[in-house]
């Protein structure tokens, strides 16, 4: 999914892509490497100015469109995807930073110049030192490399003045600008040397907010990296789909498919990080700090890595000068380097995450007041009722009683369900309802496995099945388990062998299920069993509702490597299931199972259970890690970055649904990256412990040892990679 989600911004993206195709072909770009390095404006610059793309973000009085940072990010993504040469990125970055300052003194004049088509750049690297004089300041030193410095009409520089920043405008003809050979062959880059350069007080500028400056810079760099990654992904997939080796398309080999699928994951994450940074423009400074660091830490390395993987999938042809992939790779390296060292951004994100978290809410506090009042009244009444009770060893979420019943009857246990079970709430309504729960310190109830089962009954069950099972489940009176996986049919679920034989009044089920969560506590289970052995394996399955207290069911706990027994194996020996507990028609069970699994993946892709940022934060605050503080803070930054990536993907998916857009790869990407994030995050936590990792103190090692439950549940990483490669990218089987 591109950065643009709404129709207007998608139209903007299409217009920019069309302009680039007409006026900035790669052949034209290649023919002018020397001119690009010298800072000569490319042919497309006048076209960009003519469309107003250089000044989108400027006020109308300066020739702009009063657009926001998200609009600029949309343009940057498309120009990066087309590898458009020249000064657009450094120019709009400098102008966008100035546009955030009060329009007084030299600021207005500078914005007028940018609006008229002047090029420019920011000089923010260390190396310039200012000294106070009677009339102003003198500046000396050397700094760089600076993107777009050679050829810039307007140079905005920052010098160190006794530990404080001095910002000033510099004549492009002043000082010594050294043109250096850049890794990116399509842009100029240079170093600035000043020796006693005089800065009059009239040339001094107000200091821009550092958080906003970082946000502008990193958002636009990240958006361009997302565009580079998108081009590299499409180029690689097109090649491996068509290239034939060993009488097979290269894209049919699993190793190639997995690499291509991971390229898609990295591209989607880069896009989400750039989008999230852009939308932070109007958020408070602490939010901008988090989003800017995340964009640098996540999107910019992804641009490099996806371009590199594209080259490796192209093979030898990709390593030639004639192929364009190295030009994209070079640009990705260049912009990531300009942003600053990756480890520094990990530490900066970690420092920001010690005291703050990114806000991914998308509804205002006063949104839908009538719904808020109605929900609030129900919740306030529920709080006056006796507390619910928990049966056996079940978690509090499986409680039942007067409070849970009141919430269920009001449609608040599953508000997205249609009436009479829910409120038919869309994404915005669900967010408001969640907010009202949070305001009162209440957790929203969940039916756990029922979250996956009930949507299947709503879609495929009979009216009698819906009336019998949905409301009691919402009230907490029925607990479910899922009898799908078998010893010989885990990832290949359609290969299951549990039999269902027709008998008088129903069916007799026999077989073994494994890795069944909550089977030892469940009242009912949904079971996939084979009713026809003479048809292809996906067509001979049926979907049953099984009474877990019935005769012939033997539930045996499975003790995991953690020492806990959260899963079970279930033996079914001639278990009778009446006809009214068959969901849908015989032989149509696979279609129903896909409904269940789709809901499973959507739920599991939105939360992080192992290796959380909060776990690292607690270690740092408590002094419980043996690593140096800086190393621990960097781990916090990376774990926070993973969580922010998931949250941004999830929010983009919600907003896409609200706009009735197809989700495409988002659910599979979210599920896959969720597993990777928990695996890598939990491992990183253990690496901080030192000798404490030889004990079970604090639960950190057990947290890591428990990761396989996530990696296996709902489809392994490898299976998800296969799904993405074949169903999303369209690679051959």
LUMKOLDO-770013 format. One record per residue (C-alpha): x, y, z; residue in three letters. Coordinates in steps of 0.001 Angstrom, whole numbers. Example, Ala and Ser with C-alpha at 12.3 -4.5 7.8 and 13.67 -1.06 7.14 Angstrom:
# LUMKOLDO-770013
        X        Y        Z  res
    12300    -4500     7800  ALA
    13670    -1060     7140  SER
***
This chain:
# LUMKOLDO-770013
        X        Y        Z  res
        0        0        0  UNK
     1482     3416     -918  UNK
     1787     6273     1574  UNK
    -1360     7885      174  UNK
    -4544     6401     1615  UNK
    -7229     8836      479  UNK
    -8384     9544    -3068  UNK
    -6966    13068    -3260  UNK
    -3474    12031    -2265  UNK
    -3590     9007    -4535  UNK
    -4455    11345    -7388  UNK
    -1486    13509    -6395  UNK
      780    10442    -6412  UNK
     -445     9441    -9860  UNK
      150    12939   -11214  UNK
     3699    13024    -9853  UNK
     4443     9565   -11232  UNK
     3178    10641   -14646  UNK
     5270    13808   -14601  UNK
     8393    11836   -13706  UNK
     7757     9332   -16486  UNK
     7454    12113   -19046  UNK
    10355    14318   -17976  UNK
    12860    12236   -15992  UNK
    13516     8961   -17764  UNK
    16409     6990   -16366  UNK
    18192     7281   -19697  UNK
    18028    11067   -19407  UNK
    19228    10906   -15825  UNK
    22170     8682   -16755  UNK
    23247    11039   -19532  UNK
    23703    13930   -17084  UNK
    25613    12488   -14112  UNK
    28250    15227   -14283  UNK
    25636    17979   -14358  UNK
    23784    16460   -11416  UNK
    26980    16325    -9363  UNK
    27682    20005   -10097  UNK
    24216    21063    -8957  UNK
    22853    21955   -12395  UNK
    19084    21951   -12410  UNK
    17672    19011   -14382  UNK
    15062    19391   -17074  UNK
    12283    18274   -14781  UNK
    12892    21088   -12280  UNK
    10927    23616   -14316  UNK
     8100    21075   -14653  UNK
     8069    20509   -10889  UNK
     7919    24257   -10329  UNK
     5247    24623   -12973  UNK
     3042    22106   -11131  UNK
     3784    23829    -7830  UNK
     5352    20692    -6364  UNK
     8300    22688    -5006  UNK
     5972    24831    -2882  UNK
     3041    22582    -1927  UNK
     3682    23147     1751  UNK
     4093    26945     1576  UNK
     1277    29383     2332  UNK
     -668    30574     -693  UNK
      756    34103     -351  UNK
     4154    32634    -1237  UNK
     2875    30665    -4192  UNK
     2161    27496    -2243  UNK
     -902    25350    -1595  UNK
     -951    25264     2220  UNK
     -449    21504     1985  UNK
      879    19458     4866  UNK
     3865    17206     5424  UNK
     1885    14168     4363  UNK
     1373    15689      915  UNK
     5108    16308      618  UNK
     5756    12710     1675  UNK
     3462    11463    -1090  UNK
     5456    13454    -3646  UNK
     8798    12357    -2181  UNK
     7772     8713    -2410  UNK
     6920     8987    -6099  UNK
    10032    10995    -6983  UNK
    12139     8428    -5156  UNK
    10413     5626    -6990  UNK
    11286     7304   -10305  UNK
    14796     8276    -9133  UNK
    14145    11872   -10158  UNK
    17454    13761   -10064  UNK
    18208    17197    -8728  UNK
    17438    19483    -5803  UNK
    13755    18869    -5007  UNK
    14332    16984    -1742  UNK
    16889    19337     -113  UNK
    14936    22353    -1363  UNK
    11536    21407       50  UNK
    13190    20199     3253  UNK
    14798    23607     3831  UNK
    11623    25463     2893  UNK
     9445    23251     5101  UNK
    11679    23895     8112  UNK
    11483    27662     7523  UNK
     7718    27490     7024  UNK
     7363    26449    10639  UNK
     8917    29706    11875  UNK
     7188    33057    12511  UNK
     6896    34972     9255  UNK
     8962    37970    10230  UNK
    12248    39534     9215  UNK
    14175    37436     6702  UNK
    11785    34463     6905  UNK
     9168    36022     4636  UNK
    11789    36991     2062  UNK
    13237    33484     2064  UNK
     9814    31887     1647  UNK
     9132    34202    -1266  UNK
    12335    33035    -2917  UNK
    11437    29397    -2416  UNK
     7943    30025    -3734  UNK
     9437    31608    -6848  UNK
    11473    28484    -7593  UNK
    14778    29017    -5802  UNK
    16664    25877    -4798  UNK
    18101    25422    -1326  UNK
    19459    23210     1384  UNK
    20009    22942     5140  UNK
    23522    22795     6597  UNK
    23050    21166     9996  UNK
    26075    18908    10331  UNK
    28578    19664    13081  UNK
    31698    21607    12255  UNK
    30741    25294    12089  UNK
    31567    27424    15153  UNK
    30267    30943    15743  UNK
    31924    33699    17761  UNK
    30085    36782    18989  UNK
    31258    40175    17744  UNK
    30049    43727    18290  UNK
    27884    43678    15168  UNK
    26903    40036    15055  UNK
    28960    36899    14698  UNK
    31773    35340    12755  UNK
    31609    31734    11688  UNK
    34465    29400    10850  UNK
    34892    25705    10274  UNK
    34106    22917     7870  UNK
    31054    20732     7729  UNK
    29418    18279     5427  UNK
    28761    16403     3294  UNK
    25549    18338     2628  UNK
    22969    17130      120  UNK
    22160    19697    -2563  UNK
    24788    22225    -1420  UNK
    26477    22673    -4813  UNK
    24074    24688    -6928  UNK
    21800    25797    -4067  UNK
    20382    29328    -4308  UNK
    19498    29489     -611  UNK
    21673    27981     2107  UNK
    20352    27838     5663  UNK
    23161    26973     8083  UNK
    23529    26162    11745  UNK
    26646    26908    13772  UNK
    27534    26192    17372  UNK
    27540    29309    19575  UNK
    28761    28354    23045  UNK
    26612    25243    23046  UNK
    23570    26926    21522  UNK
    22577    26883    17832  UNK
    22994    29954    15676  UNK
    20905    29739    12518  UNK
    21610    32063     9628  UNK
    21181    32450     5902  UNK
    24303    32154     3834  UNK
    24870    33526      381  UNK
    25466    30611    -1971  UNK
    28501    32477    -3280  UNK
    30005    32867      188  UNK
    32573    30571     1677  UNK
    34103    27657     -115  UNK
    31875    24882    -1399  UNK
    33726    21727    -2306  UNK
    31900    19442    -4705  UNK
    32544    15886    -3590  UNK
    31979    12635    -5427  UNK
    28720    11327    -4079  UNK
    27498     7783    -3735  UNK
    24243     9000    -5327  UNK
    25061     9881    -8922  UNK
    21844    11829    -9429  UNK
    22323    14650    -6896  UNK
    24940    17151    -5845  UNK
    26689    16887    -2509  UNK
    29393    19058    -1055  UNK
    31293    20362     1948  UNK
    31127    23909     3249  UNK
    34200    25760     4531  UNK
    33920    29143     6223  UNK
    36791    31255     7563  UNK
    35712    34312     9507  UNK
    32411    34543     7658  UNK
    30487    37531     9014  UNK
    26873    36994    10015  UNK
    25003    40269    10423  UNK
    22166    40351    12881  UNK
    19818    40844     9934  UNK
    20911    37473     8551  UNK
    20301    35576    11782  UNK
    17212    33384    11844  UNK
    15004    32198    14685  UNK
    16021    28730    15794  UNK
    13529    26166    14468  UNK
    12144    23620    16891  UNK
    14609    20699    16847  UNK
    11910    18035    17108  UNK
     9988    19492    14186  UNK
    13191    19867    12156  UNK
    14080    16221    12702  UNK
    10521    15272    11783  UNK
    10571    17178     8486  UNK
    13993    15886     7476  UNK
    13392    12263     8420  UNK
     9862    12113     7033  UNK
    10932    13199     3569  UNK
    14004    10962     3568  UNK
    11884     8035     4776  UNK
     9232     8667     2129  UNK
    11884     8617     -577  UNK
    13283     5387      891  UNK
     9794     3877      708  UNK
     9620     4823    -2959  UNK
    13012     3242    -3617  UNK
    11934       77    -1846  UNK
     8710      -39    -3856  UNK
    10600      186    -7153  UNK
    13086    -2458    -6054  UNK
    10316    -4832    -4960  UNK
     8406    -4506    -8228  UNK
    11576    -4899   -10291  UNK
    12668    -8025    -8431  UNK
     9235    -9675    -8522  UNK
     8848    -8996   -12233  UNK
    12253   -10545   -12907  UNK
    11856   -13729   -10862  UNK
     8331   -14269   -12179  UNK
     9579   -14336   -15767  UNK
    13148   -15635   -15478  UNK
    13417   -19400   -16113  UNK
    16153   -21667   -14765  UNK
    16149   -25468   -14521  UNK
    12975   -25387   -16645  UNK
    11125   -23499   -13898  UNK
    10450   -19840   -13163  UNK
    13027   -18636   -10659  UNK
    10175   -17258    -8600  UNK
     8837   -20757    -7940  UNK
    11816   -21644    -5731  UNK
    10962   -21267    -2068  UNK
    14167   -19467    -1122  UNK
    13455   -16842    -3775  UNK
     9830   -16557    -2690  UNK
    10817   -16019      920  UNK
    13311   -13324       -5  UNK
    10750   -11541    -2168  UNK
     8114   -11774      564  UNK
    10476   -10243     3111  UNK
    11158    -7444      637  UNK
     7435    -6737      640  UNK
     7363    -6746     4439  UNK
    10258    -4286     4644  UNK
     8648    -2082     1999  UNK
     5304    -1976     3806  UNK
     7030    -1160     7094  UNK
     9077     1617     5484  UNK
     5923     3077     3983  UNK
     4076     2892     7305  UNK
     6963     4558     9170  UNK
     7132     7434     6681  UNK
     3343     7848     6807  UNK
     3311     7825    10605  UNK
     6059    10444    10746  UNK
     4199    12659     8275  UNK
      964    12542    10245  UNK
     2885    13584    13396  UNK
     3318    17094    11999  UNK
      422    18418    14078  UNK
     1176    16296    17138  UNK
     3029    17466    20277  UNK
     6815    17542    20383  UNK
     7199    14272    22268  UNK
     5180    12517    19568  UNK
     7243    14112    16811  UNK
    10423    12971    18549  UNK
     9249     9357    18574  UNK
     7972     9393    15000  UNK
    11075    11078    13573  UNK
    13436     8605    15216  UNK
    11280     5687    14102  UNK
    11324     6883    10488  UNK
    15120     7092    10501  UNK
    15584     3775    12277  UNK
    13068     1764    10247  UNK
    12435     3222     6802  UNK
    15934     4323     5810  UNK
    17674      971     6410  UNK
    14766     -739     4640  UNK
    15449     1290     1516  UNK
    19038       56     1469  UNK
    18203    -3560     2237  UNK
    15336    -3935     -235  UNK
    17420    -2390    -3025  UNK
    20267    -4774    -2184  UNK
    17976    -7803    -2177  UNK
    16614    -6693    -5535  UNK
    20143    -6780    -6911  UNK
    20756   -10275    -5523  UNK
    17535   -11593    -7059  UNK
    18479   -10081   -10402  UNK
    21751   -11983   -10270  UNK
    24722   -10962   -12378  UNK
    22709    -8595   -14539  UNK
    21914    -6553   -11448  UNK
    25611    -6096   -10742  UNK
    26266    -4407   -14081  UNK
    26650     -664   -14576  UNK
    23898     -740   -17185  UNK
    21186    -1967   -14830  UNK
    19456      775   -12863  UNK
    19256    -1080    -9561  UNK
    22652      162    -8379  UNK
    21476     3753    -8868  UNK
    18577     3140    -6500  UNK
    20827     1313    -4070  UNK
    23270     4217    -4139  UNK
    20534     6734    -3413  UNK
    19216     4629     -531  UNK
    22702     4517      972  UNK
    23104     8258      475  UNK
    19887     9393     2131  UNK
    20289     6980     5051  UNK
    23785     8324     5619  UNK
    22622    11940     5458  UNK
    20120    11236     8248  UNK
    22872    10119    10605  UNK
    24183     6851    12054  UNK
    21560     4168    12541  UNK
    22769     3245    16083  UNK
    22358     6887    17119  UNK
    18715     6839    16057  UNK
    18179     3597    17969  UNK
    19455     5306    21106  UNK
    17442     8446    20447  UNK
    14257     6451    19986  UNK
    15065     4536    23145  UNK
    15569     7725    25149  UNK
    12262     9066    23866  UNK
    10547     5766    24695  UNK
    11756     5864    28314  UNK
     9254     8591    29073  UNK
     6734     8482    26244  UNK
     4743     6276    23903  UNK
     3371     6966    20442  UNK
     -325     7773    20347  UNK
    -2145     5813    17649  UNK
    -5643     6921    18499  UNK
    -7527     8300    15550  UNK
   -10690     9766    17037  UNK
   -10997    13030    18919  UNK
   -11890    13044    22592  UNK
   -15228    14655    21771  UNK
   -16055    12508    18738  UNK
   -19513    10900    18540  UNK
   -20832    12455    21776  UNK
   -24178    10646    21694  UNK
   -22469     7265    21423  UNK
   -20060     8223    24209  UNK
   -22934     9179    26470  UNK
   -24829     5973    25744  UNK
   -21792     3720    26250  UNK
   -20671     5637    29310  UNK
   -24045     5198    30946  UNK
   -23931     1417    30423  UNK
   -20409     1189    31796  UNK
   -21243     3311    34819  UNK
   -24245     1093    35576  UNK
   -22116    -2028    35151  UNK
   -19650     -739    37730  UNK
   -22435     -625    40311  UNK
   -23182    -4345    39848  UNK
   -21469    -7151    41801  UNK
   -18149    -8241    40344  UNK
   -18124   -11189    37985  UNK
   -16794   -14566    39039  UNK
   -14061   -16576    37374  UNK
   -14682   -20256    36864  UNK
   -11824   -22595    37755  UNK
    -8420   -21398    36639  UNK
    -9685   -19253    33863  UNK
    -8370   -15789    33230  UNK
   -10418   -12768    34248  UNK
   -11391   -12276    30617  UNK
   -13405   -15491    30927  UNK
   -15413   -14225    33866  UNK
   -19179   -14323    33805  UNK
   -21731   -12620    35947  UNK
   -23930    -9540    36163  UNK
   -21356    -7075    34802  UNK
   -20478    -9223    31815  UNK
   -24156    -9886    31139  UNK
   -24958    -6182    31215  UNK
   -22187    -5442    28742  UNK
   -23240    -8292    26455  UNK
   -26879    -7239    26443  UNK
   -25799    -3694    25541  UNK
   -23738    -4997    22621  UNK
   -20439    -3904    24188  UNK
   -18625    -7246    24363  UNK
   -18395    -7393    20573  UNK
   -19692    -4004    19401  UNK
   -18657    -4677    15800  UNK
   -21120    -7571    15559  UNK
   -24531    -6824    14060  UNK
   -27566    -6478    16308  UNK
   -28789    -8113    18428  UNK
   -25337    -9336    19453  UNK
   -23436    -6098    18906  UNK
   -23959    -2545    17750  UNK
   -22778    -2831    14149  UNK
   -19969     -486    15143  UNK
   -17455      570    12520  UNK
   -13832     1420    13190  UNK
   -14550     4924    14516  UNK
   -17336     3717    16777  UNK
   -15160      891    18106  UNK
   -12398     3365    18906  UNK
   -14814     5589    20834  UNK
   -16137     2603    22775  UNK
   -12587     1490    23623  UNK
   -11848     5020    24802  UNK
   -14826     4979    27166  UNK
   -13660     1675    28650  UNK
   -10157     3099    29116  UNK
   -11452     6267    30777  UNK
   -12944     4113    33515  UNK
    -9942     1833    33871  UNK
   -11889    -1103    32454  UNK
   -10586    -3791    30136  UNK
   -12801    -4639    27215  UNK
   -14035    -8216    27611  UNK
   -12976   -10813    25092  UNK
   -14250   -14235    24183  UNK
   -10641   -15334    23404  UNK
   -11017   -18290    20995  UNK
   -14583   -17153    20501  UNK
   -13185   -14073    18755  UNK
   -12380   -16424    15873  UNK
   -15350   -18760    16166  UNK
   -18295   -16392    16446  UNK
   -17623   -14515    13170  UNK
   -17763   -17885    11422  UNK
   -21137   -18635    13004  UNK
   -22404   -15177    12099  UNK
   -21423   -15727     8481  UNK
   -22174   -19418     7975  UNK
   -24202   -20684    10935  UNK
   -27936   -21330    11019  UNK
   -30218   -19027    12955  UNK
   -30616   -21734    15599  UNK
   -26829   -22096    15957  UNK
   -26415   -18359    16287  UNK
   -29116   -18110    18952  UNK
   -27751   -21097    20835  UNK
   -24094   -20099    20972  UNK
   -23409   -16422    20304  UNK
   -25200   -14679    23160  UNK
   -24066   -17162    25853  UNK
   -20494   -16855    24613  UNK
   -20665   -13082    24805  UNK
   -21983   -13390    28372  UNK
   -18969   -15517    29265  UNK
   -21049   -18655    29813  UNK
   -19389   -20632    26995  UNK
   -15650   -20972    26508  UNK
   -14341   -22230    23151  UNK
   -11338   -24086    21841  UNK
   -10266   -24749    18269  UNK
    -9712   -28362    17171  UNK
    -7816   -27852    13918  UNK
    -4137   -28863    14048  UNK
    -3080   -32510    14148  UNK
      263   -34282    14617  UNK
      491   -34726    10843  UNK
    -1397   -31608     9786  UNK
     -152   -28364    11221  UNK
      848   -25930     8516  UNK
     -736   -28269     5952  UNK
    -4060   -28131     7719  UNK
    -5994   -29585     4778  UNK
    -4011   -32807     5224  UNK
    -5803   -33645     8488  UNK
    -7030   -37196     9071  UNK
    -9638   -36888    11834  UNK
   -12670   -38758    10452  UNK
   -16347   -37886    10605  UNK
   -18593   -40817     9702  UNK
   -22326   -40477     9069  UNK
   -24454   -42159    11750  UNK
   -28080   -41941    12684  UNK
   -28935   -38396    13698  UNK
   -25485   -37005    13156  UNK
   -21795   -37844    12879  UNK
   -19182   -39916    14690  UNK
   -15774   -38190    15008  UNK
   -12512   -40028    15671  UNK
    -8963   -38722    15575  UNK
    -6346   -36687    17396  UNK
    -5910   -32924    17652  UNK
    -2878   -31149    19058  UNK
    -1691   -27709    20189  UNK
    -5229   -26873    21275  UNK
    -5357   -23783    23464  UNK
    -7854   -23840    26358  UNK
    -9166   -27326    25560  UNK
    -8911   -28236    29250  UNK
   -11237   -25335    30108  UNK
   -13471   -25234    27054  UNK
   -17182   -25987    26993  UNK
   -17290   -26272    23213  UNK
   -14831   -26686    20395  UNK
   -14894   -26075    16663  UNK
   -13541   -29134    14920  UNK
   -12443   -29625    11333  UNK
   -12855   -33277    10269  UNK
   -12758   -35245     7043  UNK
   -16141   -36412     5819  UNK
   -15137   -37519     2311  UNK
   -11852   -39264     1459  UNK
   -12568   -39586    -2248  UNK
   -12260   -35908    -3198  UNK
    -9278   -33506    -3140  UNK
    -8229   -32850      432  UNK
    -9572   -29291      648  UNK
   -13011   -30426     -521  UNK
   -13623   -33297     1877  UNK
   -13653   -31364     5146  UNK
   -16563   -30351     7350  UNK
   -16890   -27911    10255  UNK
   -18413   -29223    13500  UNK
   -19333   -27826    16901  UNK
   -18248   -30330    19541  UNK
   -19406   -30511    23158  UNK
   -16106   -30803    25054  UNK
   -17912   -32499    27958  UNK
   -19210   -35237    25675  UNK
   -18391   -38942    25800  UNK
   -15259   -40064    23958  UNK
   -13205   -36866    24460  UNK
    -9887   -37151    26266  UNK
    -7966   -33904    26903  UNK
    -4306   -34231    27881  UNK
    -2177   -31201    28754  UNK
     1033   -30627    26792  UNK
     3855   -29305    28922  UNK
     5900   -26822    26942  UNK
     9560   -25923    27172  UNK
     8536   -23074    29482  UNK
     7303   -25610    32025  UNK
     3742   -24419    31562  UNK
      864   -26388    30048  UNK
    -1057   -23868    27966  UNK
    -1802   -26275    25112  UNK
    -3378   -29694    24926  UNK
    -3712   -32754    22776  UNK
    -7279   -33919    22346  UNK
    -8301   -37497    21476  UNK
   -11716   -38050    19941  UNK
   -12951   -41635    20132  UNK
   -16301   -42145    18407  UNK
   -17565   -38750    19582  UNK
   -21160   -38163    18556  UNK
   -22008   -34787    17016  UNK
   -25680   -34214    16139  UNK
   -26687   -32830    12769  UNK
   -27594   -29464    14248  UNK
   -23929   -28999    15216  UNK
   -22651   -29229    11648  UNK
   -21987   -25711    10387  UNK
   -22709   -25262     6713  UNK
   -22890   -28177     4326  UNK
   -20749   -31349     4464  UNK
   -17547   -30889     2498  UNK
   -17591   -27082     2798  UNK
   -15520   -26930     5978  UNK
   -12387   -25523     4396  UNK
   -14185   -22335     3400  UNK
   -15416   -21939     6969  UNK
   -11967   -22665     8372  UNK
   -10513   -19907     6213  UNK
   -13021   -17493     7786  UNK
   -11858   -18576    11225  UNK
    -8153   -18376    10351  UNK
    -8600   -14971     8733  UNK
   -10045   -13637    11963  UNK
    -7199   -15287    13850  UNK
    -4558   -13563    11769  UNK
    -6255   -10182    12071  UNK
    -6323   -10425    15857  UNK
    -2842   -11821    16306  UNK
    -1243    -9282    14020  UNK
    -2171    -6329    16225  UNK
     -539    -7183    19569  UNK
     2935    -7899    20916  UNK
     3302   -10384    23751  UNK
     7026   -11241    23909  UNK
    10050    -8960    23858  UNK
     7982    -5858    24482  UNK
     9421    -2392    24836  UNK
     7852    -2215    28284  UNK
     9963    -5183    29410  UNK
    13156    -3403    28303  UNK
    11989     -163    29887  UNK
    11481    -1914    33229  UNK
    14949    -3446    33023  UNK
    16561      -70    32439  UNK
    14611     1724    35150  UNK
    15201    -1039    37713  UNK
    18880    -1440    36842  UNK
    18271    -5092    36136  UNK
    20421    -5413    33009  UNK
    24147    -5999    32909  UNK
    24644    -4117    29641  UNK
    25836     -538    29458  UNK
    22985     1939    29650  UNK
    23524     3146    26089  UNK
    23327     -402    24755  UNK
    20154    -1082    26721  UNK
    18577     2157    25519  UNK
    19386     1186    21918  UNK
    17605    -2139    22437  UNK
    14646     -242    23836  UNK
    14726     1901    20708  UNK
    14703    -1074    18370  UNK
    11976    -2905    20292  UNK
     9929      290    20380  UNK
    10491      670    16649  UNK
     9079    -2788    16029  UNK
     6003    -2035    18105  UNK
     5518     1293    16355  UNK
     5783     -440    12990  UNK
     3015    -2842    13932  UNK
      835      -78    15336  UNK
     1270     2049    12226  UNK
      436     -910     9982  UNK
    -2620    -1631    12091  UNK
    -3817     1983    12034  UNK
    -3345     2222     8270  UNK
    -5400     -954     7930  UNK
    -8172      511    10072  UNK
    -8254     3714     8058  UNK
    -8272     1722     4823  UNK
   -11301     -217     6045  UNK
   -13032     3013     6956  UNK
   -12495     4137     3351  UNK
   -13753      789     2003  UNK
   -10359       12      489  UNK
    -8997    -3463      -96  UNK
    -6375    -4319     2513  UNK
    -4159    -6323      176  UNK
    -1037    -7510     1955  UNK
    -1537    -5683     5228  UNK
    -3016    -8490     7333  UNK
     -414   -11054     6274  UNK
     2416    -8547     6671  UNK
     1157    -7608    10117  UNK
      920   -11230    11228  UNK
     4359   -12091     9886  UNK
     6121    -9044    11277  UNK
     4401    -9546    14618  UNK
     6073   -12950    14938  UNK
     9447   -11613    13783  UNK
     9217    -8665    16178  UNK
     8476   -10897    19154  UNK
    11256   -13317    18244  UNK
    13882   -10632    17759  UNK
    12677    -8449    20617  UNK
    12688   -11243    23197  UNK
    16148   -12361    22079  UNK
    17423    -8794    22439  UNK
    16101    -8620    26006  UNK
    17961   -11793    26983  UNK
    21161   -10347    25510  UNK
    20977    -7510    28052  UNK
    20776    -9717    31132  UNK
    24329   -10951    31507  UNK
    24681   -13552    34314  UNK
    21050   -12941    35322  UNK
    20112   -14741    32116  UNK
    21267   -17963    33766  UNK
    18343   -17644    36173  UNK
    14598   -17333    35793  UNK
    14483   -14102    37789  UNK
    12157   -11512    36335  UNK
    10625   -13913    33820  UNK
    12715   -12567    30932  UNK
    14216   -15904    29920  UNK
    10843   -17645    30134  UNK
     9425   -14849    28000  UNK
    11984   -15725    25330  UNK
    11541   -19488    25697  UNK
     7813   -18991    25161  UNK
     8304   -17345    21744  UNK
     7782   -20572    19723  UNK
     4108   -20514    20687  UNK
     3818   -17309    18663  UNK
     5959   -18587    15810  UNK
     3809   -21706    15383  UNK
      364   -20297    16145  UNK
    -1769   -19054    13285  UNK
      761   -20087    10633  UNK
     4548   -20223    10916  UNK
     6799   -17507     9555  UNK
     7716   -19760     6641  UNK
     4100   -20491     5788  UNK
     3250   -16803     5969  UNK
     6156   -16059     3621  UNK
     4755   -18625     1193  UNK
     1301   -17037     1425  UNK
     2657   -13549      761  UNK
     4859   -14686    -2113  UNK
     2177   -16659    -3903  UNK
    -1093   -14920    -3055  UNK
       64   -11316    -2747  UNK
     3071   -11088    -5057  UNK
     1664   -13624    -7522  UNK
     4772   -15785    -7739  UNK
     4241   -19246    -9236  UNK
     3916   -22312    -7060  UNK
***
